[in-house]
Amino acid sequence: MKISKETMNVLKNFATISNNLRIYPGNELATISPQQSIFAKATVADTFPTEACIYELNSLLEIISYMENQDIEFGERSLKITNAGSTFEYQYASPDVIMAPPQGKSIELDTHYEFNLSAADVALIGKAINISAAEHVIFKAEGGKASVYVSNKAKTLTQSKVIGQTDLTFNAILDVNNFKILPDNYTVTLSQKKFLHFKPTTAAQPEYWLALDPKSTI
């Protein structure tokens, strides 16, 4: 089989969350961060024929990217990547050493507060994090409006945007290390269980559940 560009983008994003990946037969991919503070899953266009436990996802993706127009054969114990007569063989890891969510995992969602973020908003938040060396992205509601803030520790540089109107009051603190989402238009749900759910408008893009800082007030 060949892995599509869209699926490769998902896999590269998942590699920023965890270097472990457990692929199950079918077209759903899921990952969880080592701290279990990020859970992500996606339904992709490609269908995987068998289970495969990948211990070093970044290394595998580098090989696939290097072998342009490659053909990938998923075997029982390993996968083979072939191009122009050259073959790389990648041995699967034991499931016991892979940190991965169970097949079909999901997280119950309450709709405490919902708002929308555009792909441009997500990209701007990412840039603001890098520019300001911020530690947190804060979603805050007070005085009838909700806003998102990115600020450095000294608060000498702050980027903010109003994201909606609400009678609620909350202060949702997200560690920037958990903001590992691909740019897309999202419906974002703030849960009283202290996490944010990002639901993309593009079907092939991942959806994310991001744990909030325990100091958050919802």
Summary of the structure (lengths in Angstrom):
residues: 218
radius of gyration: 19.2
end to end distance: 46.2
largest distance: 65.7
contacts: 634
relative contact order: 0.17
helix: 20%
strand: 42%
